[in-house]
Amino acid sequence: MLLGAERDEEDANPIRWQTPVAITMAVLLIGEIIWVLVRQSQDSLARVGSSDSDFGSPAQIAQALFTTHLLPFEVASFVLLTALIGVVVLHQRQS
Amino acid sequence: MLPTIFYIGLSVLLFVIGVCGVLLRRSTLMVFMSIELMLNSANLALVTFANQRQSIDAQIMVFFVITIAAAEVAVGLALLVMIFMRKKTTNIDTMTTLKG
């Protein structure tokens, strides 16, 4: 395949200690997040947002996107264009 | 609509899966996918809070984050293909060019 995904991770791990360290850190992160959720969010997350049916409608989002946030919208389009050109140039130089 | 805590819980679950992927998998593709998973879980949390606070600006921000993520995926995959063509492997431990 293109990126060799079919022979994924068949080689032995060259850095032997990193798997146990990674597992430890992942467990620590899970514990931390659960602790924060349980301790800090008792009342602040209990409320449900009011079911205002108009909220988040396409018309409302478009209104905000094309008036208040028009400049970031244009900048995002330039970022996408730059990424596109960058990818094309990257592969042109290759071949 | 479900209470906010369920959405946050799903977001936390996705984020932890992404962190485990980054920390445990050694294939660059898998690490890349895990980073995307973490990004999108953060997006989910953001849009959940936007719904709770009835803020349309946060939804616009999620829109921009998704846009930038698309650009990042394109460039990242291109770099990945070039690294694979040069090194003939995607194992992340072999990429030690910048090692001091």
N, CA and C atoms of all chains as a GROMACS GRO file, in nm:
protein
  585
    1MET      N    1   0.083  -0.120   0.000
    1MET     CA    2   0.000   0.000   0.000
    1MET      C    3   0.086   0.125   0.000
    2LEU      N    4   0.023   0.237  -0.013
    2LEU     CA    5   0.098   0.361  -0.031
    2LEU      C    6   0.185   0.394   0.090
    3LEU      N    7   0.129   0.382   0.210
    3LEU     CA    8   0.202   0.422   0.328
    3LEU      C    9   0.248   0.303   0.411
    4GLY      N   10   0.240   0.182   0.354
    4GLY     CA   11   0.287   0.066   0.428
    4GLY      C   12   0.205   0.035   0.550
    5ALA      N   13   0.074   0.066   0.545
    5ALA     CA   14  -0.008   0.042   0.662
    5ALA      C   15  -0.033  -0.106   0.685
    6GLU      N   16  -0.012  -0.189   0.577
    6GLU     CA   17  -0.042  -0.331   0.593
    6GLU      C   18   0.065  -0.401   0.678
    7ARG      N   19   0.184  -0.344   0.683
    7ARG     CA   20   0.283  -0.403   0.774
    7ARG      C   21   0.302  -0.310   0.895
    8ASP      N   22   0.187  -0.275   0.949
    8ASP     CA   23   0.184  -0.180   1.059
    8ASP      C   24   0.236  -0.245   1.186
    9GLU      N   25   0.335  -0.185   1.246
    9GLU     CA   26   0.382  -0.221   1.378
    9GLU      C   27   0.421  -0.367   1.390
   10GLU      N   28   0.482  -0.420   1.286
   10GLU     CA   29   0.532  -0.557   1.300
   10GLU      C   30   0.672  -0.558   1.361
   11ASP      N   31   0.740  -0.446   1.351
   11ASP     CA   32   0.874  -0.439   1.409
   11ASP      C   33   0.864  -0.429   1.561
   12ALA      N   34   0.968  -0.476   1.625
   12ALA     CA   35   0.972  -0.463   1.770
   12ALA      C   36   0.988  -0.316   1.807
   13ASN      N   37   0.936  -0.282   1.923
   13ASN     CA   38   0.943  -0.144   1.969
   13ASN      C   39   1.088  -0.108   2.004
   14PRO      N   40   1.146  -0.010   1.937
   14PRO     CA   41   1.287   0.021   1.965
   14PRO      C   42   1.310   0.087   2.100
   15ILE      N   43   1.211   0.157   2.151
   15ILE     CA   44   1.225   0.219   2.283
   15ILE      C   45   1.139   0.139   2.379
   16ARG      N   46   1.203   0.059   2.465
   16ARG     CA   47   1.128  -0.043   2.537
   16ARG      C   48   1.042   0.015   2.648
   17TRP      N   49   1.087   0.125   2.710
   17TRP     CA   50   1.017   0.173   2.829
   17TRP      C   51   0.898   0.259   2.793
   18GLN      N   52   0.873   0.289   2.665
   18GLN     CA   53   0.774   0.392   2.639
   18GLN      C   54   0.631   0.342   2.649
   19THR      N   55   0.607   0.210   2.628
   19THR     CA   56   0.469   0.161   2.639
   19THR      C   57   0.417   0.168   2.783
   20PRO      N   58   0.492   0.118   2.884
   20PRO     CA   59   0.438   0.133   3.020
   20PRO      C   60   0.422   0.278   3.063
   21VAL      N   61   0.515   0.362   3.023
   21VAL     CA   62   0.501   0.505   3.056
   21VAL      C   63   0.377   0.564   2.992
   22ALA      N   64   0.351   0.524   2.867
   22ALA     CA   65   0.234   0.576   2.796
   22ALA      C   66   0.106   0.530   2.863
   23ILE      N   67   0.102   0.403   2.903
   23ILE     CA   68  -0.019   0.353   2.970
   23ILE      C   69  -0.041   0.428   3.102
   24THR      N   70   0.068   0.448   3.177
   24THR     CA   71   0.057   0.521   3.303
   24THR      C   72   0.002   0.662   3.281
   25MET      N   73   0.056   0.730   3.180
   25MET     CA   74   0.012   0.868   3.157
   25MET      C   75  -0.133   0.872   3.111
   26ALA      N   76  -0.175   0.773   3.029
   26ALA     CA   77  -0.314   0.771   2.984
   26ALA      C   78  -0.408   0.748   3.102
   27VAL      N   79  -0.370   0.657   3.191
   27VAL     CA   80  -0.454   0.631   3.309
   27VAL      C   81  -0.462   0.755   3.397
   28LEU      N   82  -0.348   0.824   3.414
   28LEU     CA   83  -0.347   0.948   3.492
   28LEU      C   84  -0.440   1.051   3.431
   29LEU      N   85  -0.438   1.062   3.299
   29LEU     CA   86  -0.523   1.160   3.231
   29LEU      C   87  -0.670   1.128   3.251
   30ILE      N   88  -0.705   0.998   3.235
   30ILE     CA   89  -0.845   0.958   3.257
   30ILE      C   90  -0.888   0.994   3.398
   31GLY      N   91  -0.803   0.962   3.496
   31GLY     CA   92  -0.837   0.992   3.635
   31GLY      C   93  -0.855   1.141   3.658
   32GLU      N   94  -0.768   1.220   3.599
   32GLU     CA   95  -0.776   1.365   3.616
   32GLU      C   96  -0.904   1.421   3.558
   33ILE      N   97  -0.938   1.376   3.436
   33ILE     CA   98  -1.059   1.427   3.371
   33ILE      C   99  -1.183   1.388   3.450
   34ILE      N  100  -1.187   1.261   3.494
   34ILE     CA  101  -1.303   1.216   3.570
   34ILE      C  102  -1.314   1.294   3.701
   35TRP      N  103  -1.198   1.319   3.765
   35TRP     CA  104  -1.199   1.395   3.889
   35TRP      C  105  -1.256   1.534   3.868
   36VAL      N  106  -1.209   1.600   3.761
   36VAL     CA  107  -1.258   1.736   3.733
   36VAL      C  108  -1.407   1.733   3.705
   37LEU      N  109  -1.451   1.634   3.625
   37LEU     CA  110  -1.594   1.627   3.591
   37LEU      C  111  -1.678   1.606   3.716
   38VAL      N  112  -1.633   1.516   3.803
   38VAL     CA  113  -1.713   1.484   3.921
   38VAL      C  114  -1.711   1.599   4.021
   39ARG      N  115  -1.590   1.656   4.042
   39ARG     CA  116  -1.577   1.755   4.147
   39ARG      C  117  -1.632   1.893   4.109
   40GLN      N  118  -1.603   1.934   3.987
   40GLN     CA  119  -1.628   2.074   3.952
   40GLN      C  120  -1.760   2.098   3.880
   41SER      N  121  -1.824   1.993   3.830
   41SER     CA  122  -1.935   2.018   3.738
   41SER      C  123  -2.068   1.976   3.797
   42GLN      N  124  -2.080   1.979   3.928
   42GLN     CA  125  -2.203   1.928   3.987
   42GLN      C  126  -2.326   2.008   3.942
   43ASP      N  127  -2.318   2.140   3.955
   43ASP     CA  128  -2.436   2.218   3.922
   43ASP      C  129  -2.425   2.291   3.789
   44SER      N  130  -2.300   2.319   3.746
   44SER     CA  131  -2.287   2.401   3.626
   44SER      C  132  -2.329   2.325   3.501
   45LEU      N  133  -2.316   2.191   3.502
   45LEU     CA  134  -2.354   2.116   3.384
   45LEU      C  135  -2.493   2.056   3.395
   46ALA      N  136  -2.559   2.081   3.507
   46ALA     CA  137  -2.688   2.016   3.527
   46ALA      C  138  -2.796   2.079   3.438
   47ARG      N  139  -2.782   2.208   3.416
   47ARG     CA  140  -2.883   2.274   3.334
   47ARG      C  141  -2.872   2.229   3.188
   48VAL      N  142  -2.984   2.214   3.128
   48VAL     CA  143  -2.987   2.187   2.986
   48VAL      C  144  -3.020   2.317   2.916
   49GLY      N  145  -2.956   2.340   2.802
   49GLY     CA  146  -2.986   2.461   2.728
   49GLY      C  147  -3.132   2.462   2.686
   50SER      N  148  -3.190   2.578   2.690
   50SER     CA  149  -3.332   2.586   2.658
   50SER      C  150  -3.353   2.541   2.514
   51SER      N  151  -3.460   2.467   2.495
   51SER     CA  152  -3.483   2.408   2.363
   51SER      C  153  -3.546   2.511   2.270
   52ASP      N  154  -3.475   2.621   2.254
   52ASP     CA  155  -3.518   2.722   2.158
   52ASP      C  156  -3.495   2.667   2.019
   53SER      N  157  -3.602   2.641   1.947
   53SER     CA  158  -3.589   2.569   1.820
   53SER      C  159  -3.517   2.653   1.715
   54ASP      N  160  -3.514   2.784   1.736
   54ASP     CA  161  -3.450   2.869   1.636
   54ASP      C  162  -3.299   2.873   1.652
   55PHE      N  163  -3.251   2.829   1.770
   55PHE     CA  164  -3.107   2.840   1.794
   55PHE      C  165  -3.031   2.741   1.706
   56GLY      N  166  -2.925   2.788   1.642
   56GLY     CA  167  -2.843   2.701   1.558
   56GLY      C  168  -2.903   2.671   1.424
   57SER      N  169  -3.004   2.744   1.386
   57SER     CA  170  -3.062   2.721   1.254
   57SER      C  171  -2.966   2.774   1.148
   58PRO      N  172  -2.974   2.718   1.027
   58PRO     CA  173  -2.885   2.765   0.920
   58PRO      C  174  -2.892   2.916   0.897
   59ALA      N  175  -3.010   2.971   0.909
   59ALA     CA  176  -3.024   3.115   0.886
   59ALA      C  177  -2.946   3.195   0.991
   60GLN      N  178  -2.955   3.148   1.118
   60GLN     CA  179  -2.886   3.219   1.225
   60GLN      C  180  -2.734   3.208   1.209
   61ILE      N  181  -2.687   3.087   1.174
   61ILE     CA  182  -2.543   3.067   1.157
   61ILE      C  183  -2.492   3.149   1.039
   62ALA      N  184  -2.566   3.149   0.932
   62ALA     CA  185  -2.523   3.225   0.814
   62ALA      C  186  -2.520   3.374   0.844
   63GLN      N  187  -2.619   3.418   0.922
   63GLN     CA  188  -2.621   3.560   0.962
   63GLN      C  189  -2.494   3.597   1.038
   64ALA      N  190  -2.454   3.511   1.134
   64ALA     CA  191  -2.334   3.541   1.212
   64ALA      C  192  -2.209   3.526   1.126
   65LEU      N  193  -2.209   3.426   1.038
   65LEU     CA  194  -2.088   3.395   0.961
   65LEU      C  195  -2.059   3.504   0.858
   66PHE      N  196  -2.160   3.555   0.794
   66PHE     CA  197  -2.137   3.646   0.681
   66PHE      C  198  -2.150   3.792   0.718
   67THR      N  199  -2.180   3.821   0.846
   67THR     CA  200  -2.179   3.962   0.885
   67THR      C  201  -2.073   3.988   0.992
   68THR      N  202  -2.092   3.925   1.110
   68THR     CA  203  -2.000   3.953   1.221
   68THR      C  204  -1.862   3.895   1.193
   69HIS      N  205  -1.859   3.774   1.137
   69HIS     CA  206  -1.732   3.703   1.123
   69HIS      C  207  -1.691   3.693   0.976
   70LEU      N  208  -1.714   3.798   0.902
   70LEU     CA  209  -1.683   3.791   0.759
   70LEU      C  210  -1.532   3.788   0.734
   71LEU      N  211  -1.457   3.868   0.811
   71LEU     CA  212  -1.312   3.872   0.790
   71LEU      C  213  -1.244   3.738   0.823
   72PRO      N  214  -1.273   3.676   0.938
   72PRO     CA  215  -1.217   3.542   0.961
   72PRO      C  216  -1.257   3.441   0.853
   73PHE      N  217  -1.378   3.456   0.801
   73PHE     CA  218  -1.422   3.367   0.693
   73PHE      C  219  -1.331   3.379   0.572
   74GLU      N  220  -1.301   3.504   0.535
   74GLU     CA  221  -1.212   3.525   0.419
   74GLU      C  222  -1.072   3.475   0.449
   75VAL      N  223  -1.024   3.499   0.571
   75VAL     CA  224  -0.890   3.452   0.608
   75VAL      C  225  -0.884   3.300   0.601
   76ALA      N  226  -0.990   3.233   0.647
   76ALA     CA  227  -0.993   3.087   0.642
   76ALA      C  228  -0.987   3.038   0.498
   77SER      N  229  -1.052   3.111   0.409
   77SER     CA  230  -1.046   3.070   0.268
   77SER      C  231  -0.904   3.081   0.215
   78PHE      N  232  -0.830   3.186   0.259
   78PHE     CA  233  -0.691   3.200   0.215
   78PHE      C  234  -0.604   3.089   0.274
   79VAL      N  235  -0.632   3.052   0.400
   79VAL     CA  236  -0.555   2.943   0.462
   79VAL      C  237  -0.576   2.814   0.384
   80LEU      N  238  -0.699   2.787   0.347
   80LEU     CA  239  -0.727   2.665   0.269
   80LEU      C  240  -0.656   2.669   0.135
   81LEU      N  241  -0.659   2.786   0.071
   81LEU     CA  242  -0.592   2.799  -0.059
   81LEU      C  243  -0.442   2.776  -0.044
   82THR      N  244  -0.385   2.833   0.063
   82THR     CA  245  -0.241   2.814   0.086
   82THR      C  246  -0.207   2.668   0.108
   83ALA      N  247  -0.290   2.598   0.186
   83ALA     CA  248  -0.266   2.456   0.210
   83ALA      C  249  -0.273   2.378   0.079
   84LEU      N  250  -0.371   2.411  -0.003
   84LEU     CA  251  -0.387   2.343  -0.132
   84LEU      C  252  -0.263   2.361  -0.218
   85ILE      N  253  -0.217   2.488  -0.229
   85ILE     CA  254  -0.099   2.516  -0.311
   85ILE      C  255   0.023   2.446  -0.252
   86GLY      N  256   0.033   2.447  -0.119
   86GLY     CA  257   0.147   2.382  -0.054
   86GLY      C  258   0.153   2.235  -0.084
   87VAL      N  259   0.040   2.167  -0.076
   87VAL     CA  260   0.037   2.023  -0.105
   87VAL      C  261   0.076   1.996  -0.249
   88VAL      N  262   0.024   2.077  -0.342
   88VAL     CA  263   0.056   2.056  -0.483
   88VAL      C  264   0.205   2.075  -0.506
   89VAL      N  265   0.263   2.181  -0.449
   89VAL     CA  266   0.406   2.208  -0.467
   89VAL      C  267   0.490   2.096  -0.406
   90LEU      N  268   0.447   2.050  -0.288
   90LEU     CA  269   0.520   1.943  -0.220
   90LEU      C  270   0.530   1.819  -0.308
   91HIS      N  271   0.424   1.788  -0.378
   91HIS     CA  272   0.426   1.665  -0.458
   91HIS      C  273   0.486   1.688  -0.595
   92GLN      N  274   0.487   1.810  -0.641
   92GLN     CA  275   0.550   1.839  -0.769
   92GLN      C  276   0.701   1.820  -0.760
   93ARG      N  277   0.759   1.868  -0.649
   93ARG     CA  278   0.903   1.859  -0.633
   93ARG      C  279   0.947   1.714  -0.620
   94GLN      N  280   0.855   1.632  -0.568
   94GLN     CA  281   0.889   1.492  -0.546
   94GLN      C  282   0.917   1.419  -0.678
   95SER      N  283   0.831   1.438  -0.779
   95SER     CA  284   0.841   1.360  -0.903
   95SER      C  285   0.921   1.432  -1.010
   96MET      N  286  -3.370   1.673   2.460
   96MET     CA  287  -3.225   1.674   2.444
   96MET      C  288  -3.160   1.622   2.572
   97LEU      N  289  -3.055   1.544   2.554
   97LEU     CA  290  -2.984   1.487   2.668
   97LEU      C  291  -2.916   1.597   2.750
   98PRO      N  292  -2.892   1.574   2.879
   98PRO     CA  293  -2.816   1.672   2.957
   98PRO      C  294  -2.675   1.686   2.903
   99THR      N  295  -2.617   1.804   2.931
   99THR     CA  296  -2.486   1.837   2.876
   99THR      C  297  -2.378   1.737   2.916
  100ILE      N  298  -2.394   1.680   3.037
  100ILE     CA  299  -2.287   1.596   3.091
  100ILE      C  300  -2.263   1.474   3.003
  101PHE      N  301  -2.367   1.425   2.932
  101PHE     CA  302  -2.348   1.308   2.847
  101PHE      C  303  -2.261   1.342   2.726
  102TYR      N  304  -2.285   1.460   2.671
  102TYR     CA  305  -2.203   1.502   2.557
  102TYR      C  306  -2.058   1.521   2.600
  103ILE      N  307  -2.040   1.582   2.718
  103ILE     CA  308  -1.904   1.601   2.768
  103ILE      C  309  -1.838   1.466   2.793
  104GLY      N  310  -1.917   1.371   2.846
  104GLY     CA  311  -1.862   1.237   2.869
  104GLY      C  312  -1.816   1.171   2.740
  105LEU      N  313  -1.897   1.182   2.635
  105LEU     CA  314  -1.856   1.127   2.506
  105LEU      C  315  -1.730   1.196   2.455
  106SER      N  316  -1.725   1.328   2.474
  106SER     CA  317  -1.608   1.403   2.430
  106SER      C  318  -1.483   1.357   2.505
  107VAL      N  319  -1.497   1.337   2.636
  107VAL     CA  320  -1.383   1.290   2.716
  107VAL      C  321  -1.339   1.152   2.669
  108LEU      N  322  -1.437   1.064   2.642
  108LEU     CA  323  -1.405   0.929   2.595
  108LEU      C  324  -1.326   0.935   2.464
  109LEU      N  325  -1.373   1.016   2.371
  109LEU     CA  326  -1.304   1.027   2.242
  109LEU      C  327  -1.164   1.083   2.262
  110PHE      N  328  -1.152   1.184   2.351
  110PHE     CA  329  -1.021   1.245   2.373
  110PHE      C  330  -0.923   1.145   2.432
  111VAL      N  331  -0.972   1.064   2.528
  111VAL     CA  332  -0.882   0.966   2.591
  111VAL      C  333  -0.841   0.860   2.490
  112ILE      N  334  -0.934   0.818   2.404
  112ILE     CA  335  -0.897   0.723   2.299
  112ILE      C  336  -0.788   0.783   2.209
  113GLY      N  337  -0.802   0.912   2.177
  113GLY     CA  338  -0.701   0.978   2.096
  113GLY      C  339  -0.566   0.984   2.166
  114VAL      N  340  -0.569   1.017   2.295
  114VAL     CA  341  -0.443   1.025   2.370
  114VAL      C  342  -0.376   0.888   2.375
  115CYS      N  343  -0.456   0.784   2.402
  115CYS     CA  344  -0.399   0.648   2.405
  115CYS      C  345  -0.340   0.612   2.269
  116GLY      N  346  -0.407   0.652   2.161
  116GLY     CA  347  -0.354   0.624   2.029
  116GLY      C  348  -0.220   0.692   2.006
  117VAL      N  349  -0.212   0.821   2.044
  117VAL     CA  350  -0.087   0.894   2.025
  117VAL      C  351   0.025   0.832   2.108
  118LEU      N  352  -0.009   0.794   2.233
  118LEU     CA  353   0.096   0.746   2.322
  118LEU      C  354   0.137   0.603   2.291
  119LEU      N  355   0.045   0.519   2.245
  119LEU     CA  356   0.073   0.376   2.236
  119LEU      C  357   0.106   0.329   2.095
  120ARG      N  358   0.040   0.382   1.993
  120ARG     CA  359   0.065   0.334   1.858
  120ARG      C  360   0.193   0.393   1.805
  121ARG      N  361   0.263   0.318   1.718
  121ARG     CA  362   0.390   0.366   1.665
  121ARG      C  363   0.383   0.397   1.517
  122SER      N  364   0.268   0.370   1.457
  122SER     CA  365   0.253   0.403   1.315
  122SER      C  366   0.213   0.550   1.301
  123THR      N  367   0.279   0.619   1.211
  123THR     CA  368   0.251   0.762   1.196
  123THR      C  369   0.107   0.787   1.156
  124LEU      N  370   0.054   0.698   1.072
  124LEU     CA  371  -0.086   0.715   1.030
  124LEU      C  372  -0.180   0.707   1.149
  125MET      N  373  -0.154   0.609   1.238
  125MET     CA  374  -0.242   0.594   1.353
  125MET      C  375  -0.231   0.714   1.446
  126VAL      N  376  -0.109   0.765   1.464
  126VAL     CA  377  -0.090   0.884   1.548
  126VAL      C  378  -0.166   1.002   1.488
  127PHE      N  379  -0.159   1.014   1.357
  127PHE     CA  380  -0.228   1.122   1.287
  127PHE      C  381  -0.379   1.113   1.307
  128MET      N  382  -0.432   0.991   1.291
  128MET     CA  383  -0.576   0.971   1.311
  128MET      C  384  -0.615   1.002   1.454
  129SER      N  385  -0.529   0.966   1.550
  129SER     CA  386  -0.562   0.992   1.690
  129SER      C  387  -0.564   1.141   1.719
  130ILE      N  388  -0.471   1.215   1.656
  130ILE     CA  389  -0.470   1.360   1.675
  130ILE      C  390  -0.601   1.420   1.623
  131GLU      N  391  -0.646   1.370   1.508
  131GLU     CA  392  -0.774   1.419   1.454
  131GLU      C  393  -0.889   1.387   1.549
  132LEU      N  394  -0.883   1.268   1.610
  132LEU     CA  395  -0.988   1.229   1.704
  132LEU      C  396  -0.991   1.325   1.822
  133MET      N  397  -0.874   1.360   1.875
  133MET     CA  398  -0.868   1.454   1.987
  133MET      C  399  -0.923   1.591   1.947
  134LEU      N  400  -0.886   1.636   1.827
  134LEU     CA  401  -0.934   1.766   1.778
  134LEU      C  402  -1.086   1.768   1.770
  135ASN      N  403  -1.143   1.658   1.718
  135ASN     CA  404  -1.287   1.656   1.701
  135ASN      C  405  -1.360   1.637   1.832
  136SER      N  406  -1.296   1.572   1.930
  136SER     CA  407  -1.361   1.564   2.060
  136SER      C  408  -1.365   1.701   2.126
  137ALA      N  409  -1.259   1.779   2.108
  137ALA     CA  410  -1.260   1.916   2.159
  137ALA      C  411  -1.369   1.998   2.090
  138ASN      N  412  -1.387   1.974   1.959
  138ASN     CA  413  -1.494   2.041   1.886
  138ASN      C  414  -1.631   2.007   1.943
  139LEU      N  415  -1.647   1.877   1.975
  139LEU     CA  416  -1.776   1.833   2.031
  139LEU      C  417  -1.804   1.901   2.164
  140ALA      N  418  -1.700   1.912   2.248
  140ALA     CA  419  -1.718   1.978   2.376
  140ALA      C  420  -1.755   2.126   2.355
  141LEU      N  421  -1.687   2.189   2.261
  141LEU     CA  422  -1.712   2.331   2.234
  141LEU      C  423  -1.855   2.354   2.187
  142VAL      N  424  -1.900   2.268   2.096
  142VAL     CA  425  -2.034   2.288   2.041
  142VAL      C  426  -2.141   2.252   2.145
  143THR      N  427  -2.105   2.161   2.237
  143THR     CA  428  -2.199   2.131   2.346
  143THR      C  429  -2.217   2.250   2.438
  144PHE      N  430  -2.104   2.312   2.474
  144PHE     CA  431  -2.114   2.430   2.560
  144PHE      C  432  -2.182   2.545   2.488
  145ALA      N  433  -2.160   2.553   2.356
  145ALA     CA  434  -2.229   2.657   2.279
  145ALA      C  435  -2.379   2.638   2.287
  146ASN      N  436  -2.421   2.512   2.281
  146ASN     CA  437  -2.565   2.486   2.290
  146ASN      C  438  -2.618   2.517   2.429
  147GLN      N  439  -2.536   2.485   2.529
  147GLN     CA  440  -2.585   2.510   2.665
  147GLN      C  441  -2.599   2.659   2.692
  148ARG      N  442  -2.503   2.736   2.643
  148ARG     CA  443  -2.505   2.880   2.670
  148ARG      C  444  -2.577   2.957   2.560
  149GLN      N  445  -2.630   2.886   2.460
  149GLN     CA  446  -2.704   2.948   2.350
  149GLN      C  447  -2.620   3.056   2.282
  150SER      N  448  -2.495   3.021   2.254
  150SER     CA  449  -2.404   3.118   2.193
  150SER      C  450  -2.374   3.078   2.050
  151ILE      N  451  -2.410   3.161   1.957
  151ILE     CA  452  -2.389   3.128   1.817
  151ILE      C  453  -2.243   3.148   1.777
  152ASP      N  454  -2.171   3.238   1.849
  152ASP     CA  455  -2.032   3.265   1.815
  152ASP      C  456  -1.945   3.142   1.833
  153ALA      N  457  -1.974   3.061   1.936
  153ALA     CA  458  -1.895   2.941   1.958
  153ALA      C  459  -1.914   2.842   1.843
  154GLN      N  460  -2.035   2.838   1.789
  154GLN     CA  461  -2.058   2.748   1.676
  154GLN      C  462  -1.978   2.794   1.554
  155ILE      N  463  -1.971   2.927   1.537
  155ILE     CA  464  -1.889   2.979   1.427
  155ILE      C  465  -1.743   2.940   1.448
  156MET      N  466  -1.699   2.944   1.575
  156MET     CA  467  -1.560   2.908   1.605
  156MET      C  468  -1.534   2.762   1.570
  157VAL      N  469  -1.629   2.674   1.600
  157VAL     CA  470  -1.615   2.532   1.562
  157VAL      C  471  -1.604   2.519   1.411
  158PHE      N  472  -1.681   2.598   1.341
  158PHE     CA  473  -1.673   2.598   1.194
  158PHE      C  474  -1.531   2.630   1.147
  159PHE      N  475  -1.470   2.732   1.209
  159PHE     CA  476  -1.335   2.769   1.167
  159PHE      C  477  -1.234   2.663   1.207
  160VAL      N  478  -1.254   2.602   1.324
  160VAL     CA  479  -1.162   2.496   1.366
  160VAL      C  480  -1.165   2.380   1.267
  161ILE      N  481  -1.286   2.346   1.221
  161ILE     CA  482  -1.297   2.237   1.123
  161ILE      C  483  -1.228   2.274   0.993
  162THR      N  484  -1.241   2.402   0.954
  162THR     CA  485  -1.175   2.448   0.832
  162THR      C  486  -1.024   2.433   0.842
  163ILE      N  487  -0.968   2.482   0.954
  163ILE     CA  488  -0.823   2.474   0.971
  163ILE      C  489  -0.779   2.327   0.980
  164ALA      N  490  -0.864   2.243   1.043
  164ALA     CA  491  -0.829   2.101   1.052
  164ALA      C  492  -0.820   2.038   0.914
  165ALA      N  493  -0.907   2.081   0.823
  165ALA     CA  494  -0.902   2.026   0.687
  165ALA      C  495  -0.769   2.061   0.621
  166ALA      N  496  -0.727   2.189   0.636
  166ALA     CA  497  -0.598   2.229   0.579
  166ALA      C  498  -0.484   2.150   0.642
  167GLU      N  499  -0.492   2.129   0.774
  167GLU     CA  500  -0.387   2.058   0.845
  167GLU      C  501  -0.379   1.912   0.800
  168VAL      N  502  -0.495   1.849   0.777
  168VAL     CA  503  -0.496   1.710   0.729
  168VAL      C  504  -0.430   1.700   0.592
  169ALA      N  505  -0.462   1.795   0.504
  169ALA     CA  506  -0.405   1.790   0.370
  169ALA      C  507  -0.253   1.800   0.374
  170VAL      N  508  -0.202   1.900   0.448
  170VAL     CA  509  -0.057   1.918   0.455
  170VAL      C  510   0.009   1.801   0.527
  171GLY      N  511  -0.054   1.756   0.636
  171GLY     CA  512   0.005   1.646   0.712
  171GLY      C  513   0.015   1.519   0.632
  172LEU      N  514  -0.090   1.486   0.557
  172LEU     CA  515  -0.085   1.365   0.476
  172LEU      C  516   0.020   1.376   0.366
  173ALA      N  517   0.032   1.495   0.307
  173ALA     CA  518   0.135   1.514   0.205
  173ALA      C  519   0.275   1.494   0.264
  174LEU      N  520   0.298   1.550   0.382
  174LEU     CA  521   0.428   1.532   0.448
  174LEU      C  522   0.451   1.385   0.481
  175LEU      N  523   0.346   1.316   0.523
  175LEU     CA  524   0.357   1.174   0.558
  175LEU      C  525   0.398   1.092   0.437
  176VAL      N  526   0.335   1.120   0.323
  176VAL     CA  527   0.370   1.047   0.200
  176VAL      C  528   0.515   1.072   0.163
  177MET      N  529   0.559   1.198   0.176
  177MET     CA  530   0.699   1.228   0.141
  177MET      C  531   0.796   1.158   0.236
  178ILE      N  532   0.763   1.157   0.366
  178ILE     CA  533   0.851   1.088   0.462
  178ILE      C  534   0.857   0.940   0.431
  179PHE      N  535   0.742   0.882   0.394
  179PHE     CA  536   0.742   0.739   0.363
  179PHE      C  537   0.825   0.710   0.239
  180MET      N  538   0.816   0.797   0.140
  180MET     CA  539   0.893   0.774   0.017
  180MET      C  540   1.043   0.784   0.046
  181ARG      N  541   1.080   0.870   0.140
  181ARG     CA  542   1.222   0.887   0.169
  181ARG      C  543   1.274   0.778   0.262
  182LYS      N  544   1.199   0.744   0.365
  182LYS     CA  545   1.249   0.651   0.467
  182LYS      C  546   1.199   0.509   0.450
  183LYS      N  547   1.097   0.487   0.368
  183LYS     CA  548   1.037   0.355   0.344
  183LYS      C  549   0.981   0.294   0.472
  184THR      N  550   0.945   0.375   0.567
  184THR     CA  551   0.879   0.324   0.686
  184THR      C  552   0.791   0.435   0.743
  185THR      N  553   0.689   0.394   0.818
  185THR     CA  554   0.606   0.495   0.885
  185THR      C  555   0.619   0.485   1.036
  186ASN      N  556   0.714   0.406   1.082
  186ASN     CA  557   0.733   0.396   1.227
  186ASN      C  558   0.784   0.530   1.281
  187ILE      N  559   0.715   0.579   1.382
  187ILE     CA  560   0.743   0.716   1.427
  187ILE      C  561   0.876   0.723   1.502
  188ASP      N  562   0.926   0.609   1.551
  188ASP     CA  563   1.052   0.610   1.625
  188ASP      C  564   1.173   0.624   1.534
  189THR      N  565   1.154   0.604   1.404
  189THR     CA  566   1.267   0.619   1.312
  189THR      C  567   1.288   0.763   1.268
  190MET      N  568   1.194   0.849   1.301
  190MET     CA  569   1.207   0.989   1.256
  190MET      C  570   1.282   1.068   1.363
  191THR      N  571   1.413   1.055   1.359
  191THR     CA  572   1.496   1.118   1.463
  191THR      C  573   1.591   1.221   1.403
  192THR      N  574   1.552   1.279   1.289
  192THR     CA  575   1.642   1.373   1.224
  192THR      C  576   1.673   1.494   1.311
  193LEU      N  577   1.575   1.539   1.387
  193LEU     CA  578   1.595   1.659   1.468
  193LEU      C  579   1.648   1.627   1.608
  194LYS      N  580   1.683   1.499   1.631
  194LYS     CA  581   1.729   1.461   1.764
  194LYS      C  582   1.864   1.526   1.794
  195GLY      N  583   1.878   1.581   1.914
  195GLY     CA  584   2.000   1.651   1.947
  195GLY      C  585   2.113   1.560   1.986
   0.00000   0.00000   0.00000
